[in-house]
Amino acid sequence: MYILLTYDVNITSANGAKRLRKVAKLCEKYGLRVQNSVFELNIDMTQLTLLQNELKRVIDSTNDSIRIYHLGKNLDKHITVMGRKQLIENTDPFIL
């Protein structure tokens, strides 16, 4: 399933910058960064549950926010890209 994940980590609170880096690193493991705090993920339900559990352990729920939007199975029908488009889709195999 395709997921759009956004986050807002309060970097003025204690350890905020550290939490921000951890959230970004976790999201990079599962998907493609399309903007500073926005990721597109092509993952299954098990991976989503794992990611959510990892994020819950990192964020400060009183100061930080994570929003997850379920886009369905066909990303192309749900997204219009204007401007710069990513060159590498995370659904394609990448071999060096």
Buried (B, 14 or more C-beta within 10 A) or exposed (E): BBBBBBBBBBBEEEEBEEBBEBBBEBBEEBBBBBEEBBBBBBBEEEBBEBBEEBBEEBBEEEBBEBEBEEBEEEBEEEEEEEEEEEEEEBEEEEEE
